[in-house]
């Protein structure tokens, strides 16, 4: 376990080599360094995980302090790593899934300008994400938090020659910064009130200092929630995620599906003791998750871009995780985080294979009939889509999503349970809508299947992990997170499992009815007046971009225009004008004429005498 620090060192070293090479390395060398560094990190992580599980340390925690980072005016922060069941789970997901995505990217990005730069960014991201999940204090966690935000900006805008990509990167950066500022406020409150930012000390001191529902702990938890909803694209800071699909498809798999967007879930789970002292905020977490998962599900129903459908799906699935956190199903939230990383990474990588095969076409209505041409991508979508729709018994998604629904029922949150069931129904429809339209029906574009180890291996491994085999991997959270109220099951749980499975199957059957064949019924619905209205509204993701433009962007631009004519600025600008005027007046007196100079001397003398006499 003493090798834990190497999981961070390898990707950081890979970033340094690639960054300072400044594109002088060949594509093969860049891929070897970019993939190799994350592969070494994954192997080290596997060794650490096996060592931890084989000989669990006392209290279930392994700490590794590398050096004292800060000691200023009472603020002490070490550069220390904290490994327990929660961070161990995240370590495995980040390095394991991250390596598979890097391997796939070495095939997908081949021939692209900036190949070496791409791997430099992704290596820096892996380092930042590991710093986020392993940091033993909130300041170090925040350092990694900002690091992944920077890498997200760089990778979304990777194709910076197109203005829309730069705008998407800027939008993601600004929206997530709103949440980051709120999170910083939370850190300030916690340090002022408790005198430390060490996570374990905070969890010990907070119950001693605060009673349940106290103002300061409520404000701190609310601020942390603000950071979480920004990074995890939850209501009301969810608008950036769909536009973030402007980045390369492996970026969508790495950052915007499997790892970074789950950072908010990890933050709330890691600071669970603070949220338990703020029950109103914890209830709000569940409401935010339940609302987001339903709204995102409706938005995904009408999208035409294959990646945007998966983006709204990600938003919805993270909503499930927030819902689980809100009802106290801590272990279920992290379990779903893990299984979601498997099947959503699979779906995004498979979408990349489809996009590449179809000559960078992303509109599913311009595809069709691809199942014969792209058998591996089709199998990936069938397995990954089934896991996303929580097909009963055979998929990993069923076990994690069912656990969340059961915990919502057992904790008495009927409204959130219904939201979860509605989300499951919508998920089945939009997932298999994508599959039926893109892979079945008439072929509308030529497609050429990808090949090679870097293309096939990540998809095959993730296919395996997206089945019930992936559900066998149980995160060791017993000593880290509180036990949920519905931990034990019974007949009621089995009934709910049957109900949720029936909902998933009903959604798939409805999708087959609507989107297989000639699609006359769904076309008639879409062309009706209510259908056009709802379709446009959902396609625009409920109009949040329009609303924020009117509430924030346009008033800001108006203020800028008003300040451009600011009277204070105009008053200050009089000073240089007076100086320039005096200069021009003095210069005009230098005529070179003797009579003018004599007259000026006499006039000056008369003026001086007049002043003296008066």
VEXDREN-2710 file (C-alpha; in Angstrom, 1 decimal):
% VEXDREN-2710
k/r/px/py/pz
1/UNK/0.0/0.0/0.0
2/UNK/3.0/2.3/0.3
3/UNK/3.0/2.5/-3.5
4/UNK/-0.2/4.4/-3.4
5/UNK/1.5/7.7/-4.4
6/UNK/2.7/6.1/-7.6
7/UNK/-0.9/6.1/-8.9
8/UNK/-0.6/9.8/-9.1
9/UNK/3.1/10.0/-10.2
10/UNK/2.8/8.0/-13.4
11/UNK/0.1/10.1/-15.1
12/UNK/1.7/13.3/-13.9
13/UNK/5.0/12.1/-15.4
14/UNK/3.2/11.2/-18.6
15/UNK/1.7/14.7/-18.8
16/UNK/5.1/16.3/-18.2
17/UNK/6.8/14.3/-21.0
18/UNK/4.0/15.0/-23.5
19/UNK/3.6/18.6/-22.6
20/UNK/7.3/19.5/-22.8
21/UNK/7.8/17.5/-26.0
22/UNK/5.5/20.1/-27.6
23/UNK/4.2/17.8/-30.3
24/UNK/7.7/16.6/-31.5
25/UNK/6.9/13.0/-30.6
26/UNK/5.4/10.6/-33.1
27/UNK/1.9/9.3/-32.7
28/UNK/3.1/5.9/-31.6
29/UNK/5.4/7.4/-29.0
30/UNK/2.6/9.7/-27.7
31/UNK/0.2/6.8/-27.5
32/UNK/2.8/4.6/-25.7
33/UNK/3.5/7.4/-23.1
34/UNK/-0.2/8.5/-22.7
35/UNK/-1.6/4.9/-22.4
36/UNK/1.4/3.5/-20.7
37/UNK/1.4/6.0/-17.8
38/UNK/-2.3/5.4/-17.1
39/UNK/-1.7/1.6/-17.5
40/UNK/1.1/1.7/-14.9
41/UNK/-1.2/3.7/-12.6
42/UNK/-3.9/1.1/-13.1
43/UNK/-1.5/-1.8/-12.3
44/UNK/-0.3/0.1/-9.2
45/UNK/-3.9/0.7/-8.1
46/UNK/-4.7/-3.0/-8.6
47/UNK/-1.7/-3.9/-6.4
48/UNK/-2.8/-1.4/-3.7
49/UNK/-6.4/-2.6/-3.8
50/UNK/-5.5/-6.3/-3.5
51/UNK/-3.1/-5.4/-0.6
52/UNK/-5.8/-3.3/1.1
53/UNK/-8.5/-6.0/0.8
54/UNK/-6.0/-8.8/1.7
55/UNK/-4.8/-7.1/4.9
56/UNK/-7.3/-4.3/5.8
57/UNK/-5.5/-1.7/8.0
58/UNK/-6.8/-0.8/11.4
59/UNK/-10.1/1.2/11.3
60/UNK/-10.2/0.4/7.5
61/UNK/-8.0/3.4/6.6
62/UNK/-4.6/3.7/5.1
63/UNK/-3.0/7.2/5.3
64/UNK/0.1/8.3/3.4
65/UNK/1.4/11.8/4.2
66/UNK/3.9/12.9/1.6
67/UNK/4.8/16.3/2.9
68/UNK/3.4/19.3/4.9
69/UNK/1.8/21.5/2.3
70/UNK/0.6/24.6/4.2
71/UNK/0.9/25.9/7.8
72/UNK/-0.3/29.5/7.7
73/UNK/-2.2/31.4/10.4
74/UNK/-3.7/28.2/11.8
75/UNK/-4.5/26.6/8.5
76/UNK/-2.6/23.3/8.3
77/UNK/-2.9/21.2/5.2
78/UNK/-0.8/18.2/4.3
79/UNK/-0.2/16.7/0.9
80/UNK/-1.6/13.4/2.2
81/UNK/-3.5/10.5/0.6
82/UNK/-6.4/8.8/2.3
83/UNK/-7.4/5.3/1.3
84/UNK/-10.6/3.6/2.5
85/UNK/-13.4/1.7/0.9
86/UNK/-14.8/4.7/-0.8
87/UNK/-11.6/6.2/-2.2
88/UNK/-10.5/2.6/-3.1
89/UNK/-13.6/2.2/-5.2
90/UNK/-13.1/5.5/-7.0
91/UNK/-9.4/4.6/-7.5
92/UNK/-10.3/1.4/-9.3
93/UNK/-12.9/3.2/-11.5
94/UNK/-10.7/6.1/-12.4
95/UNK/-7.6/4.1/-13.3
96/UNK/-9.3/1.0/-14.7
97/UNK/-11.9/2.6/-16.9
98/UNK/-9.5/5.5/-17.6
99/UNK/-6.9/3.1/-19.0
100/UNK/-9.5/1.4/-21.3
101/UNK/-10.6/4.7/-22.6
102/UNK/-7.0/5.8/-23.2
103/UNK/-6.4/2.6/-25.1
104/UNK/-9.5/3.2/-27.3
105/UNK/-8.5/6.8/-27.8
106/UNK/-5.1/5.8/-29.2
107/UNK/-7.1/4.2/-32.1
108/UNK/-9.9/6.8/-32.3
109/UNK/-7.6/9.9/-32.4
110/UNK/-5.1/8.5/-34.8
111/UNK/-4.4/11.0/-37.6
112/UNK/-5.9/13.9/-35.7
113/UNK/-4.0/17.2/-35.3
114/UNK/-2.8/17.6/-31.7
115/UNK/-2.6/13.8/-31.0
116/UNK/0.2/14.3/-28.4
117/UNK/-1.6/17.3/-26.9
118/UNK/-4.7/15.2/-26.4
119/UNK/-2.9/12.6/-24.3
120/UNK/-1.1/15.3/-22.3
121/UNK/-4.5/16.7/-21.3
122/UNK/-6.0/13.3/-20.5
123/UNK/-3.0/12.3/-18.4
124/UNK/-3.3/15.6/-16.5
125/UNK/-6.9/14.8/-16.0
126/UNK/-6.3/11.4/-14.5
127/UNK/-3.7/12.9/-12.1
128/UNK/-6.2/15.6/-11.0
129/UNK/-9.1/13.1/-10.6
130/UNK/-6.9/10.9/-8.4
131/UNK/-5.9/13.8/-6.3
132/UNK/-9.5/14.7/-5.9
133/UNK/-10.5/11.2/-4.7
134/UNK/-7.4/10.4/-2.6
135/UNK/-6.8/13.8/-0.9
136/UNK/-7.2/13.6/2.9
137/UNK/-8.3/17.2/3.2
138/UNK/-10.8/19.4/1.4
139/UNK/-8.1/21.9/0.3
140/UNK/-6.2/19.1/-1.6
141/UNK/-9.6/17.8/-2.9
142/UNK/-10.4/21.3/-4.1
143/UNK/-7.0/21.5/-5.9
144/UNK/-7.9/18.3/-7.8
145/UNK/-11.4/19.6/-8.3
146/UNK/-10.2/22.7/-10.1
147/UNK/-7.7/20.5/-12.0
148/UNK/-10.3/18.4/-13.6
149/UNK/-12.3/21.5/-14.4
150/UNK/-9.3/22.9/-16.3
151/UNK/-8.8/19.7/-18.2
152/UNK/-12.5/19.6/-19.0
153/UNK/-12.2/23.1/-20.5
154/UNK/-9.1/22.1/-22.5
155/UNK/-10.6/18.8/-23.8
156/UNK/-14.1/20.2/-24.7
157/UNK/-12.4/22.9/-26.7
158/UNK/-9.8/20.5/-28.2
159/UNK/-11.0/21.3/-31.8
160/UNK/-10.6/25.0/-31.1
161/UNK/-10.5/26.0/-34.7
162/UNK/-14.3/25.8/-34.7
163/UNK/-15.9/28.7/-32.8
164/UNK/-18.8/26.6/-31.4
165/UNK/-16.3/24.2/-29.7
166/UNK/-14.6/27.1/-28.0
167/UNK/-18.0/28.5/-26.9
168/UNK/-19.0/25.0/-25.5
169/UNK/-15.7/24.9/-23.5
170/UNK/-16.2/28.4/-22.2
171/UNK/-19.8/27.6/-21.2
172/UNK/-18.7/24.5/-19.3
173/UNK/-15.9/26.5/-17.5
174/UNK/-18.2/29.4/-16.5
175/UNK/-21.2/27.3/-15.3
176/UNK/-19.0/24.9/-13.3
177/UNK/-17.1/27.9/-11.8
178/UNK/-20.4/29.0/-10.3
179/UNK/-20.6/25.8/-8.4
180/UNK/-16.9/26.0/-7.5
181/UNK/-17.2/29.4/-5.9
182/UNK/-20.1/28.1/-3.8
183/UNK/-18.0/25.2/-2.8
184/UNK/-15.2/27.5/-1.8
185/UNK/-17.6/29.4/0.5
186/UNK/-18.4/26.1/2.1
187/UNK/-14.7/25.5/2.8
188/UNK/-14.4/29.0/4.3
189/UNK/-17.3/28.3/6.6
190/UNK/-16.0/24.9/7.7
191/UNK/-12.5/26.3/8.5
192/UNK/-13.8/29.3/10.4
193/UNK/-16.2/27.2/12.4
194/UNK/-14.1/24.0/13.0
195/UNK/-10.5/25.2/12.5
196/UNK/-9.5/22.4/10.1
197/UNK/-10.1/21.2/6.5
198/UNK/-9.0/17.6/7.2
199/UNK/-11.9/15.5/6.2
200/UNK/-11.8/13.0/9.0
201/UNK/-11.3/15.7/11.6
202/UNK/-14.3/17.6/10.2
203/UNK/-16.5/14.5/10.5
204/UNK/-15.4/14.0/14.1
205/UNK/-15.7/17.7/15.2
206/UNK/-18.9/18.6/13.4
207/UNK/-21.3/16.6/15.6
208/UNK/-19.5/18.0/18.7
209/UNK/-19.9/21.6/17.5
210/UNK/-23.3/21.6/15.8
211/UNK/-26.7/20.3/16.6
212/UNK/-28.8/19.0/13.7
213/UNK/-30.1/21.8/11.5
214/UNK/-27.8/24.6/12.9
215/UNK/-27.4/27.6/10.6
216/UNK/-23.7/27.3/9.9
217/UNK/-23.6/23.6/9.1
218/UNK/-26.7/24.0/6.9
219/UNK/-25.0/26.8/5.0
220/UNK/-21.8/24.8/4.7
221/UNK/-23.7/21.8/3.4
222/UNK/-25.7/23.9/1.0
223/UNK/-22.5/25.4/-0.4
224/UNK/-21.0/22.0/-0.9
225/UNK/-24.1/20.9/-2.7
226/UNK/-23.7/24.0/-4.9
227/UNK/-20.3/22.7/-5.9
228/UNK/-21.6/19.2/-6.4
229/UNK/-24.5/20.2/-8.7
230/UNK/-22.1/22.2/-10.8
231/UNK/-19.5/19.5/-11.4
232/UNK/-22.1/16.7/-11.7
233/UNK/-24.4/18.7/-14.1
234/UNK/-27.5/18.6/-11.9
235/UNK/-30.3/21.2/-11.7
236/UNK/-29.9/24.1/-11.9
237/UNK/-26.3/24.0/-13.2
238/UNK/-26.9/21.2/-15.7
239/UNK/-26.9/23.2/-19.0
240/UNK/-23.2/22.7/-19.8
241/UNK/-23.1/18.9/-20.2
242/UNK/-24.9/18.4/-23.5
243/UNK/-22.8/21.2/-25.2
244/UNK/-19.6/19.5/-23.8
245/UNK/-20.1/16.8/-26.4
246/UNK/-18.2/19.1/-28.7
247/UNK/-15.1/17.4/-27.5
248/UNK/-13.6/14.2/-28.9
249/UNK/-15.8/11.1/-28.1
250/UNK/-13.2/9.5/-25.8
251/UNK/-13.3/12.7/-23.8
252/UNK/-17.0/12.3/-23.4
253/UNK/-16.4/8.7/-22.1
254/UNK/-13.6/9.7/-19.7
255/UNK/-14.7/13.0/-18.3
256/UNK/-18.4/13.4/-19.0
257/UNK/-19.6/9.9/-18.2
258/UNK/-17.4/7.8/-16.1
259/UNK/-15.3/10.0/-13.8
260/UNK/-15.5/13.8/-13.5
261/UNK/-19.2/14.2/-13.5
262/UNK/-19.5/11.8/-10.6
263/UNK/-17.2/14.0/-8.5
264/UNK/-20.2/15.7/-7.0
265/UNK/-21.6/12.3/-5.9
266/UNK/-18.2/11.5/-4.3
267/UNK/-18.0/14.8/-2.5
268/UNK/-21.4/14.4/-0.8
269/UNK/-20.6/10.8/0.1
270/UNK/-17.2/11.7/1.4
271/UNK/-18.7/14.5/3.6
272/UNK/-21.8/12.5/4.5
273/UNK/-21.4/13.4/8.2
274/UNK/-21.9/17.1/7.5
275/UNK/-25.0/16.4/5.4
276/UNK/-26.5/14.2/8.1
277/UNK/-26.3/17.3/10.4
278/UNK/-28.2/19.3/7.7
279/UNK/-31.3/17.1/7.0
280/UNK/-33.1/19.8/5.0
281/UNK/-30.1/20.0/2.6
282/UNK/-29.9/16.2/2.4
283/UNK/-33.6/16.2/1.5
284/UNK/-32.8/18.8/-1.2
285/UNK/-30.1/16.5/-2.6
286/UNK/-32.7/13.9/-3.3
287/UNK/-35.2/16.4/-4.8
288/UNK/-32.5/17.8/-7.1
289/UNK/-31.6/14.3/-8.2
290/UNK/-35.2/13.1/-8.8
291/UNK/-36.1/16.3/-10.7
292/UNK/-33.0/16.2/-12.9
293/UNK/-33.4/12.5/-13.8
294/UNK/-36.9/13.1/-15.1
295/UNK/-36.2/16.4/-16.9
296/UNK/-33.1/14.9/-18.6
297/UNK/-35.1/11.8/-19.5
298/UNK/-37.6/13.8/-21.4
299/UNK/-34.9/15.8/-23.1
300/UNK/-33.1/12.6/-24.3
301/UNK/-36.4/11.4/-25.9
302/UNK/-36.2/13.9/-28.8
303/UNK/-32.5/14.4/-29.4
304/UNK/-31.0/13.4/-32.8
305/UNK/-27.3/13.6/-32.0
306/UNK/-26.1/10.2/-30.7
307/UNK/-23.7/11.8/-28.2
308/UNK/-26.3/14.3/-26.9
309/UNK/-28.7/11.4/-26.2
310/UNK/-26.0/9.8/-24.1
311/UNK/-25.2/13.1/-22.4
312/UNK/-28.7/13.6/-21.2
313/UNK/-28.7/10.0/-20.1
314/UNK/-25.6/10.7/-18.0
315/UNK/-27.3/13.7/-16.4
316/UNK/-30.3/11.4/-15.6
317/UNK/-28.2/8.6/-14.2
318/UNK/-26.3/11.0/-11.9
319/UNK/-29.7/12.2/-10.8
320/UNK/-30.3/8.6/-9.6
321/UNK/-27.1/8.8/-7.6
322/UNK/-28.2/12.2/-6.0
323/UNK/-31.6/10.7/-5.3
324/UNK/-29.9/7.8/-3.5
325/UNK/-27.7/10.1/-1.5
326/UNK/-30.8/12.2/-0.5
327/UNK/-32.6/9.1/0.9
328/UNK/-29.6/7.9/2.8
329/UNK/-28.7/5.1/0.4
330/UNK/-25.0/5.9/0.5
331/UNK/-23.7/2.5/-0.6
332/UNK/-26.3/2.2/-3.4
333/UNK/-25.2/5.6/-4.8
334/UNK/-21.6/4.5/-5.0
335/UNK/-22.6/1.1/-6.4
336/UNK/-24.5/2.8/-9.2
337/UNK/-21.6/5.2/-9.7
338/UNK/-19.4/2.2/-10.4
339/UNK/-21.8/0.2/-12.6
340/UNK/-22.7/3.4/-14.5
341/UNK/-19.0/4.0/-15.2
342/UNK/-18.9/0.6/-16.9
343/UNK/-21.9/0.8/-19.1
344/UNK/-21.8/4.5/-19.9
345/UNK/-18.1/4.3/-20.9
346/UNK/-19.0/1.4/-23.1
347/UNK/-21.8/3.3/-24.8
348/UNK/-19.7/6.4/-25.4
349/UNK/-16.8/4.3/-26.8
350/UNK/-19.3/2.4/-29.0
351/UNK/-20.8/5.7/-30.2
352/UNK/-17.2/6.8/-31.1
353/UNK/-16.8/3.6/-33.1
354/UNK/-20.1/4.3/-34.9
355/UNK/-19.2/8.0/-35.5
356/UNK/-15.8/7.0/-36.9
357/UNK/-17.3/4.2/-39.1
358/UNK/-19.9/6.6/-40.5
359/UNK/-17.4/9.3/-41.4
360/UNK/-18.1/11.5/-38.4
361/UNK/-21.9/11.5/-38.8
362/UNK/-23.6/11.9/-35.4
363/UNK/-27.3/12.2/-36.5
364/UNK/-29.0/8.9/-35.7
365/UNK/-31.6/9.5/-38.4
366/UNK/-28.8/9.5/-41.0
367/UNK/-27.5/6.1/-40.0
368/UNK/-29.8/3.0/-39.9
369/UNK/-29.1/-0.7/-40.7
370/UNK/-25.7/-0.6/-39.0
371/UNK/-26.0/-3.9/-37.1
372/UNK/-24.6/-6.0/-39.9
373/UNK/-21.8/-3.6/-40.7
374/UNK/-20.7/-2.9/-37.1
375/UNK/-21.4/-6.1/-35.1
376/UNK/-19.1/-5.2/-32.1
377/UNK/-20.5/-1.7/-31.8
378/UNK/-24.0/-3.2/-32.0
379/UNK/-23.3/-5.7/-29.3
380/UNK/-21.8/-2.9/-27.2
381/UNK/-25.0/-0.9/-27.6
382/UNK/-27.2/-3.9/-26.9
383/UNK/-25.4/-4.8/-23.7
384/UNK/-24.7/-1.2/-22.6
385/UNK/-28.2/0.0/-23.5
386/UNK/-29.7/-3.0/-21.6
387/UNK/-27.6/-2.1/-18.5
388/UNK/-28.7/1.6/-18.8
389/UNK/-32.3/0.5/-19.1
390/UNK/-31.8/-1.8/-16.1
391/UNK/-32.9/-5.0/-17.9
392/UNK/-33.6/-7.5/-15.1
393/UNK/-31.1/-10.0/-13.8
394/UNK/-28.6/-10.0/-16.6
395/UNK/-27.3/-6.5/-16.4
396/UNK/-25.2/-4.6/-13.9
397/UNK/-27.5/-1.6/-14.1
398/UNK/-30.4/-3.5/-12.8
399/UNK/-28.8/-4.4/-9.5
400/UNK/-27.6/-0.9/-8.7
401/UNK/-30.7/0.9/-9.9
402/UNK/-33.0/-1.5/-8.1
403/UNK/-31.1/-0.9/-4.9
404/UNK/-31.7/2.8/-5.2
405/UNK/-35.4/2.4/-5.8
406/UNK/-35.7/0.0/-2.9
407/UNK/-33.9/2.4/-0.5
408/UNK/-36.3/5.2/-1.7
409/UNK/-39.3/3.0/-0.9
410/UNK/-37.9/1.8/2.5
411/UNK/-37.1/5.3/3.7
412/UNK/-40.6/6.5/2.9
413/UNK/-39.8/8.8/0.0
414/UNK/-42.7/7.9/-2.2
415/UNK/-42.3/10.9/-4.5
416/UNK/-38.7/10.1/-5.2
417/UNK/-39.6/6.4/-5.8
418/UNK/-42.2/7.4/-8.4
419/UNK/-39.6/9.8/-10.0
420/UNK/-37.1/6.9/-10.1
421/UNK/-39.7/4.6/-11.8
422/UNK/-40.7/7.3/-14.3
423/UNK/-37.0/7.8/-15.1
424/UNK/-36.5/4.1/-15.6
425/UNK/-39.4/4.0/-18.1
426/UNK/-38.1/7.0/-20.0
427/UNK/-34.5/5.5/-20.0
428/UNK/-35.7/2.3/-21.6
429/UNK/-37.6/4.3/-24.3
430/UNK/-34.9/6.7/-25.3
431/UNK/-32.1/4.1/-25.1
432/UNK/-33.8/1.7/-27.4
433/UNK/-35.0/4.5/-29.6
434/UNK/-31.4/5.2/-30.3
435/UNK/-30.6/1.5/-30.9
436/UNK/-33.5/0.8/-33.2
437/UNK/-33.1/4.0/-35.3
438/UNK/-29.3/3.8/-35.7
439/UNK/-28.8/0.0/-36.1
440/UNK/-32.1/-1.2/-37.6
441/UNK/-34.1/-0.2/-40.6
442/UNK/-32.8/1.0/-43.9
443/UNK/-29.1/1.7/-44.2
444/UNK/-28.6/5.4/-45.0
445/UNK/-24.8/5.7/-44.9
446/UNK/-21.8/3.6/-45.7
447/UNK/-20.0/2.3/-42.6
448/UNK/-16.6/0.6/-42.2
449/UNK/-16.0/-1.3/-39.0
450/UNK/-13.0/-0.5/-36.8
451/UNK/-10.5/-3.2/-36.0
452/UNK/-7.4/-3.8/-33.9
453/UNK/-6.6/-4.5/-30.3
454/UNK/-7.0/-0.8/-29.2
455/UNK/-10.5/-0.8/-30.7
456/UNK/-11.8/-4.2/-29.7
457/UNK/-10.3/-4.9/-26.2
458/UNK/-11.9/-1.9/-24.3
459/UNK/-15.3/-2.7/-25.8
460/UNK/-15.1/-6.4/-25.0
461/UNK/-13.9/-5.8/-21.4
462/UNK/-16.6/-3.1/-20.8
463/UNK/-19.3/-5.4/-22.3
464/UNK/-18.3/-8.0/-19.7
465/UNK/-18.4/-5.5/-16.8
466/UNK/-21.8/-4.2/-17.9
467/UNK/-23.4/-7.6/-17.4
468/UNK/-24.3/-9.2/-14.0
469/UNK/-20.5/-9.9/-13.7
470/UNK/-19.9/-6.3/-13.1
471/UNK/-22.5/-6.3/-10.3
472/UNK/-20.4/-8.9/-8.5
473/UNK/-17.9/-6.2/-7.8
474/UNK/-19.1/-5.0/-4.4
475/UNK/-17.6/-1.7/-3.1
476/UNK/-16.2/-2.2/0.4
477/UNK/-18.2/0.6/2.0
478/UNK/-19.4/-1.0/5.3
479/UNK/-16.8/0.8/7.5
480/UNK/-17.0/4.1/5.6
481/UNK/-20.6/5.0/5.0
482/UNK/-23.6/4.6/7.3
483/UNK/-25.9/1.7/6.7
484/UNK/-29.1/2.6/5.0
485/UNK/-32.5/2.0/6.5
486/UNK/-33.6/-0.4/3.8
487/UNK/-30.5/-2.6/4.0
488/UNK/-32.5/-5.7/4.7
489/UNK/-35.0/-6.9/2.1
490/UNK/-38.0/-9.1/1.9
491/UNK/-41.2/-9.7/-0.1
492/UNK/-41.7/-6.0/-0.6
493/UNK/-38.2/-5.7/-2.1
494/UNK/-38.9/-8.6/-4.5
495/UNK/-42.2/-7.0/-5.5
496/UNK/-40.4/-3.8/-6.2
497/UNK/-37.8/-5.6/-8.3
498/UNK/-40.6/-7.2/-10.4
499/UNK/-42.2/-3.8/-10.8
500/UNK/-39.1/-2.0/-11.8
501/UNK/-38.2/-4.9/-14.2
502/UNK/-41.6/-4.7/-15.7
503/UNK/-41.3/-0.9/-16.2
504/UNK/-38.0/-1.4/-18.0
505/UNK/-39.4/-4.1/-20.3
506/UNK/-42.5/-2.0/-21.0
507/UNK/-40.3/0.9/-22.1
508/UNK/-38.3/-1.4/-24.4
509/UNK/-41.5/-2.8/-25.9
510/UNK/-43.0/0.7/-26.4
511/UNK/-39.7/1.8/-28.1
512/UNK/-40.0/-1.2/-30.4
513/UNK/-43.6/-0.3/-31.2
514/UNK/-42.8/3.3/-31.9
515/UNK/-39.4/3.2/-33.6
516/UNK/-39.1/-0.1/-35.5
517/UNK/-40.6/-0.4/-38.9
518/UNK/-42.1/2.7/-40.7
519/UNK/-42.6/4.7/-37.5
520/UNK/-45.9/6.1/-38.7
521/UNK/-47.4/6.4/-35.2
522/UNK/-44.5/8.4/-33.7
523/UNK/-44.3/10.5/-36.8
524/UNK/-48.0/11.4/-36.5
525/UNK/-47.6/12.3/-32.9
526/UNK/-44.4/14.4/-33.6
527/UNK/-46.2/16.3/-36.4
528/UNK/-49.3/17.2/-34.3
529/UNK/-49.5/20.6/-32.7
530/UNK/-48.9/19.3/-29.1
531/UNK/-46.1/17.1/-30.4
532/UNK/-44.3/19.9/-32.1
533/UNK/-44.6/22.1/-29.0
534/UNK/-43.4/19.4/-26.6
535/UNK/-40.7/18.2/-29.1
536/UNK/-39.2/21.7/-29.4
537/UNK/-39.4/22.3/-25.7
538/UNK/-37.7/19.0/-24.8
539/UNK/-35.2/19.4/-27.6
540/UNK/-34.1/22.7/-26.1
541/UNK/-33.8/20.8/-22.7
542/UNK/-36.8/22.6/-21.2
543/UNK/-35.5/26.0/-22.3
544/UNK/-33.0/26.5/-19.4
545/UNK/-30.4/28.0/-21.8
546/UNK/-33.0/30.6/-23.0
547/UNK/-34.0/31.3/-19.4
548/UNK/-30.4/31.8/-18.2
549/UNK/-29.7/34.0/-21.3
550/UNK/-32.6/36.3/-20.3
551/UNK/-31.8/36.3/-16.6
552/UNK/-28.0/36.5/-16.6
553/UNK/-26.4/36.9/-20.0
554/UNK/-28.5/39.7/-21.4
555/UNK/-28.5/41.8/-18.2
556/UNK/-24.7/41.4/-18.0
557/UNK/-24.3/42.6/-21.5
558/UNK/-26.6/45.5/-20.9
559/UNK/-24.6/46.4/-17.8
560/UNK/-21.4/46.3/-19.9
561/UNK/-22.9/48.6/-22.5
562/UNK/-24.0/51.0/-19.8
563/UNK/-20.6/51.0/-18.1
564/UNK/-19.0/51.7/-21.4
565/UNK/-20.6/55.2/-21.1
566/UNK/-19.9/55.4/-17.4
567/UNK/-19.9/59.1/-16.2
568/UNK/-17.1/58.4/-13.8
569/UNK/-15.0/57.1/-16.6
570/UNK/-15.9/60.1/-18.6
571/UNK/-15.0/62.4/-15.7
572/UNK/-11.6/60.8/-15.3
573/UNK/-11.0/61.0/-19.0
574/UNK/-11.2/64.9/-18.7
575/UNK/-7.8/64.9/-17.1
576/UNK/-5.9/63.7/-20.2
577/UNK/-8.1/66.0/-22.3
578/UNK/-7.1/69.1/-20.2
579/UNK/-3.5/68.1/-20.4
580/UNK/-3.7/67.7/-24.2
581/UNK/-5.5/71.0/-24.5
582/UNK/-2.9/72.8/-22.4
583/UNK/-0.2/71.3/-24.6
584/UNK/-1.9/72.5/-27.8
585/UNK/-2.4/76.0/-26.4
586/UNK/1.3/76.2/-25.3
587/UNK/2.5/74.9/-28.6
588/UNK/0.4/77.4/-30.6
589/UNK/2.2/80.3/-28.8
590/UNK/5.5/79.3/-30.4
591/UNK/5.2/81.2/-33.7
592/UNK/8.8/82.3/-34.2
593/UNK/7.6/86.0/-34.8
594/UNK/9.5/88.7/-32.8
595/UNK/6.6/91.1/-32.6
596/UNK/4.3/88.3/-31.1
597/UNK/7.0/87.5/-28.5
598/UNK/7.4/91.3/-27.6
599/UNK/3.6/91.8/-27.3
600/UNK/3.4/88.7/-25.1
601/UNK/6.1/90.0/-22.8
602/UNK/4.3/93.4/-22.5
603/UNK/0.9/91.7/-22.0
604/UNK/2.3/89.5/-19.3
605/UNK/3.9/92.4/-17.5
606/UNK/0.7/94.4/-17.6
607/UNK/-1.2/91.4/-16.2
608/UNK/1.4/90.9/-13.5
609/UNK/1.2/94.6/-12.4
610/UNK/-2.6/94.5/-12.4
611/UNK/-2.5/91.5/-10.1
612/UNK/0.0/93.2/-7.8
613/UNK/-2.0/96.4/-7.6
614/UNK/-5.2/94.7/-6.9
END
